[in-house]
């Protein structure tokens, strides 16, 4: 076993030296380092001459992301011209005849070759990252430099692209004997991927992951980590499968046919795993769209139903991880002149109602249809009904903004102040979040029961409001700070918010914030800051 690893390392080292001896490699390396560094300096650094703005460097992930994205794009060209060139060298120049004449198996030989190419590309990646860090330290916003983000983008963005392009290149050059034609075919495939697959099925065919929300937040991390893992896994698994198939394409006497069949079998398994991963990725979006269509139909079904008025609403909120436990005490009032049958309440469909009782602690029957809770109780004109509703579960973001098209809902582009989407950055949308580190709940996610939906699905520009006197109690705040509407009072690890006047809606943010206050003409103004780079800016 040790001899096997020694042979792999020997072949990898020899391949690195062969690549480093080529003039094309040095020309390419200089162009990549100077080109990417110069572009970032012009676009995000002190030499931008008005090309860009503060929005290009505001977040800690802006400079690392652009650095990784540019390198992942140009490394494909390097792999085509420099990496897979060893196949041509083996055929014509016999640069590796010293290994071909020895009993080194295809697996060892190809593994050493691929390892040598990967090491050269990763070294280039590290050098590019170092140049990006230099731009970041010299011209970035104070307090935004975080070297860990560079490593995250290296793993998530550049390595899967490298594995896929290398595997695809090895397949093509092994199948097409004419090297010039093979290069042309590879460029045609990469061009088709780049210009034709960016937005198709939410980027499932895009090796560079341009549709993914990859901007990294200090507070929430990646917006959609599950999407990222699935999409990048497609090309990581497929690339490994292509490389294994390429191993089986090498015709050498030192491997037995059984070994070749096993290697090819593993290659097919990895490719099928990548395809299955792609179906899982697309299935996530299709599942969200199917639920959104169902929720739209429910909104439309009950759009013309008479609404009950929520007079007062006392909410007691508690969370454990991503799961929330809430108790709502509501006073419903029929303000209409006619008798109201079966009052309607709207609640996020991911939250399960575990109990519904009246003032006398009698169980009130109800039925559930998606986001609608239908209370089985009639109310005369002017009559009030006290309800105590207990519910728990996870937030389903698919119910948010039903007036958006599915394309708008999944659009991950960063929209600038000019309302134009950014050319590179994709932050994605997080419509609600519940977690130990950070919680953010807005009315659009229906995290508490309301009688009037936040969107009029029949006429989105005509919105209706139900003004309610809210009281909110957030339990187990710990060292975190709770932010909501109303006068705040913290006592015994419970943050309470009381509102003197009725409000149309209620929001909640819970995280590690630092409070700063200023009094202007007897008016106290508070600002809560939580992210490191904002601390530096606001200071």
N, C-alpha and C positions, 0 to 999 in steps of 0.2 A: 504493500500500500504506500509506504514511504517513497519507494522508487517511482511509483506512478505520479505522486505529487511533485517529485523532483523533476520528472520529465516534463510535466505540464508547466512548471515554473521556468524550466530551461527554454522551452519553445516560446513561451510568452515573452521572456526576456529577449530572445533572438528576434521575435517579431517587432518588439518595441524599437530595437536598434535599427532594423531594416526601415521602419517607417521614419525614424528620426534622421536617417541618412538622405532621405529624399528632399529635393529642393521644394517640391510642391507642398510638402508638409510645413516647412518653415514659412513659405509665402502665405499659406493659408492661416497659420497660427498668428503671424504678425497682422494680417488683415482682420482676423476675428478680434484680437485683443484691441487693436487700435480702433477698429470700426465700432464695436459695441461700447467701448469706453468713451469714444468721441461722441457717439450718438447720445449716450446718457448725460454726458457733460453739457451738450447743447440743449437737450430736452429737459433735464432735471437739475443741472448744475448751474454754476455761476456764469457759464458762457451761453446761456439760452437766448439772450438778446430779445427778450419779449416773446419768444416762441411759446413759452408755457407760462404757468402761474403757480401759486402756492399749492393749488390742488394736485399738482403732479408729485409733490414730495410730502404732503401733509401726514400721511399714515406711515408707520414704520415698515409696512410691506410694499410700498409703492416702488422704491428703488430696487429691492431684491427681486420683486416679481418681474419687472421689466428686464432686468439683467438675465434672469433664468429663462424668460420667454424668448428673448432674442437669441440666446445661445442654443436653446432647444431647436430653434428654427434652422440656424446655420450649421449645427452639428450633423444634420442629415446630409448636407453637401460634403462635409468632411468624410463621413462614412462612405459615401459613394466613390469619391475620388481617392481617398487614402486607405480607408479600412478594408473594403472588399477587394482591393487591388491585389491582395496576396494570391488570389485564385489565378489571376493572369500571370503573376510572377512564377507560381508553381508550374504553370503550363509551359511557359516559353523560356523564362530566364533561369529556371532550375536553382533559384536562390536557396531553397530548402532541401537540396538533394542529400545533404548530410542526414536529415531526418527520414527522408523517403527511403533511404537505403538501409535503415535500421528497423527492427521489429517494434515499431511504435504504432499502436492501434489508431484507427480513425478517431475514436472517442478522445484519446489523449492528445492526438495531433490537433484536431479541430478545437478542442477545449483550450489548449494552449494558445492557438491562433486568436480565438475569440477573446480570451482573457487579455492578451497583449493589446488588441484593438481597444477593448474597454478601458484598460488602464491609461492608454494614450488619451482617449476622449475624456475620461474623468479628470486626468491631469489638466487638460485644457479647460475643463469646467471649473476646476479649483482656481486656476489662474484668472479666468474671467470673473469669478466671484470675488477674488481679491481686488481686481480693478474696480468692480462695483462697490465694494466696501470702501475703497479709497474715495470714490465719488460721494458716497454716503457720508463719510466722516468729514469731508471737506466742504460739501455744499448742502447736505441734508439738514432738515430741521433739528434743532437741539433736542436731545433726549429720545430720538427716534431710532437710533442704531441698535439693532438686536441681531447679533450674528446667527442665532439659532434659526431665524426665519430663512436665511440663505440655505442652510442645510435642509430645511423642510422642503423648499422649492426644488432643491437638487434631487431629493428622493421622489417627490410627487410629480414633478414636471419633466425634468430632463432625462432621468434614467429610464422611465418607461418608453419615452420617445426614442432614446438611443437603442434600447433592446429591440424595439419593433423595426426601426429602419435598418439596423444591422441584420436582423434575421431575414427581413424581406429582401435585402440586397444579396445576401448569400444564396437564397433560393434562386433569384433571377440570374446571377452570374454563373451559377452551376448548371442552370438549364439552357442558357443561351451562350453558345461557345464564342460568338463574336463579341469581344469585350466592348467595342464602341457601341454596338447595338444594345448590349445589356445596360450600359450607362444611359443611353437614350431612353430605354424603357423605364428605368428607375426614375429618371427625371420626370417622365410623363406621369408616372404613378404618383410621385410626390406632388406634382402640380395639380393632379386631379384631387388628391386629398386636401390640398391647401385651398384651392379655389372652389371646390364643389361640395365639400362635406362639413363646413364649419357649423351650419345651423340645421342640417338634416337630422331629424330624430334626436334633437337636443344634443348634437355633437357626438353621437355614438360612433361615427366613422372618422373622427378627427384625432389624429395621433398627438396633436399638440394641446388638446383640451381647451381650445379657445373659448368655448361656451361655458366652461365651469366657473363658478364663483370662487376664485382662488385667492382673492385678497384676504390677508390674515388680519384678524382683529385681536387687539390685546384683551378685549372683554369676552368675546364669544368664540374666538378661534376662527376656523373656517365656517362659512355660512352653512354649507351642506356637505359635511364630511362623508356621509354615506354615498352621495352621488360621486364625489371625488374618488373614493376607493374603487367603486364599481367601474367608472369610466377609465381610470388609469389602469385598472386590472385587466381590462380588455386587451390593451396593447402590450402589457407586460407578459401576460400568459401567451398571447399569440406570438409575440416575438421570441419567447423561449421555445415555443413549438416550431417555429420556422428554423431556428438555429439547430434544433435536434434533427429536423428533416434534412437540413443541409449536411449534417454529419453523415447521414445515411446515403447521401448522394456521391460521396467520395469513393472512387473505385480503387481500393488498395488491397493487396493480398493478405495483409496481416490481420484482418478482421474476418471472423467467421460469419456466414450468412445469418446465423441465428442472432448474433449480436446486432447486426444491421437491422434485422426485423424488430428487435426489441427497442432499439433507439428510435426507429421510425414510428413504432407504436406509441412510445412516450410522446413523440412530437405531435402525433395526431390527437392524443389525449389532451395535451396542453392547448392545442388550437381549438378543440371542441369546448374546453373549459373557458377559453376566451370568448367563444361564440355564446355560450350559455351565460357568461357574465354580461355580455351585451344585451341579451334578452331580459335579464334581471334589471339592467339599467333602464332600458326603454319601458319595461313593465312598471317601474316606479312612477314614471310620468303618466303613463296611460291609466294607472290606478287613480292618481290624483285627478286627472281630467274626468274620469268616470264619476268620481265622487262629486266633483264640482258641478257636473251636469245634473246629478241627482239633487244636489242642494239648490240649484237654480230652479228646478221644477217645483220643489217644495216651497221656495220663496214665492214663486208665481201662483201656486195653488192657494196660498193664504194671504196674498197681497190685498185682496178686497174684503177681508174679514175685519169686522169692527174690533178695534183694539181697546184693551182695558188700560187704565191709567195706574202706574205704579206710584203711589203717593210717597211712601218712605221705603228705604231699602238699607238694611243693616247687614253688612257682609263680614264674616269672620274667615280669614284666609290662612291656610297652613300648607306647607309643601314638604315633601320628602323626596329629594332628588328631582327628577323630572315629573313626578306625580304631584298633583295638587288636591287638597281636601278643603272644601268650602262649605260653609253654612250660611244660607241667606234667609233673613227674616223680612218678608215683604208685606206691605199693606196695599192690596189691590182695591181700586175704586172704579165703579161704573159711572162715568160722567155723562153717559148718553141718556137720552129720554126713554129709550126702549130697553126691554129686558135683554141682558147679555147672556147668551148660552155658551158654555165652554170657553172661558178665557184662554187666550193663546199667549204663551211665553216662548222666547227664543233663547236657546242655550247651545253652546258648542257641542256638536255630536260626539266628540271624543270624551265628553264628560258624562258619566252615568249617574242618573238620579237614584240615590239609594233610599231616600225617604222624603215624603211630602205629607205634612201634617198641618192641621189648622190650630187655632188658638187653644182649643180644648184638648189638644194632642190626639185628635181623631185622625186616622189615616184618610187622606184625600185621594181618591182614585184618579189616575191620569193615564194617558197614552202618549207614546213617543213616535214621531215620524221625522227621522233625520234630525234637524236642528230645532224642530218644533215640539214643545211640550203642551199638550192639550189637557187642561184641567177640567175634570168632570164635576163642575159645580156651576150653578146658574146664579147670576147676580141681577137683582132688580136695579132700577135707576137710582143712583145715589148710594147704593149699598156698598159696604166695604167687606173685604175678606182678608183675614190675617193668615199668612202661610209661612211655614218653616220648611225650607227645602235644603236637603243635604245632598251633595253631589261630589264626585271625585273622578280622577282619571287624567288623561293627557289631552293637550290641545291639538286639534286637527286643523292645520292651517288652510286646508282646502276650502273651508267655508268662508274664508276672508275674501272680500272684494269680489262678489259674484258678478259685478258689472264689468270686470276685466275679461277680455278674451283670454283663452288659454295661452296664447302666444305672449300676451302682455304679462300674464301672471308668472310665467317661467322666464321672462326676460331678465338676464343677469347683468346687463350692461350698466355701467356707472353713468348716471345722468349728471351732467355738469350744471352749473348755475345758469348757463345759457339755454338749458333744456336740450342740449345736444348730447348724444351718447359718446362716451370716451372711446378713443380708437383702440386702446389696449386693455384697460382695467375692467374687471368684472367683479363686482362685490356681491351680487345676488341679493335676494330679498329674504329677510327673516321676519315674518309677520307676527310671530309670537315666540317667546322663549321662556322656559321654566327650568331652572337649574340651581344647584347649590351656590355657584359662583355669581350667577347673574339671572335675574328674572325680569322680563319685560312683557307686559300684557296691555293691549290697547282694546278699545271697545269693539273694533272690527272683528276680533276673534271670538266675540261672544263668551268671554270668560265668566260672566255672571248673567243670570236670567234677566231679560228685558222684554218689554211688551211691543216695542217698535224696532224692527231691524235697522241696522246702521245704513243700509242701502235700499233705496226704492228700486226694485228690480225692473218694474214696468217703466219707470221714468227716473233714471239715475240722477238727473239734474234737479229733480224735485224731491227734496229730502224732508222727512218728518222727524220730529223730536218729541220725546216724552221727558218732561222736566221732573226730576225726582230728588228728594232730599236724601243724600247718601251718607252713610257712616261706614267706615272701613276699619277693621282691626286685623293687623298682620302679626301673626304669632311667630315666635322663635326667630326673631330677626338677628339675634346674636351680635356679631361685630359688623354686620351689614347695615346699610342705611336704606330705609323705605321712603319712597317719594310718591306722593299722590296728591289729589286735590283736597283742599281743606286745611284746617288748623291741626298741626301734628302734636301729639303728646305721647312720649315713650315712657312706659312704666312696666316693670317686671317682665322685660323681654318681649313686650307687645307694643307695637307702634299703632296708634289710633289716629284716624283722620275724621274730623267732624266738619260738616258744611252747614253754614247758616242758611244759605239760599239753595233752592233746587238747581240741579245741574242736568244737562242733557245726557252726559256720559261720564265714565270714570275710567282712569288708567292707573297702572301700578308699575313702578320700577323698583327693583330691589337688588342692591349690589354694594360693592366696597367703594363708597364715595367719601370725599372730603368736602366738608361744607365751608363755604366762605360767605360772609354776610357784609352788607354795607347799608347804612341808613341814609336816605335822601329825603329831607323834608318830612320827617316822621314816618316815611315809608321804608320798611325793611325789605331789602332785596337779597335773595339767596342764590348762590350758584353752587352746584354740586359737581365736582370734578373727580374722575376716577382713573383715566388712562394716563400713563406715565408721560407721554409727550405733551398732553394737555396741561399737566402739572407744570411742565417747563414753560409752556407758552403763556399760561395765565399768571404765572408768578411775576 
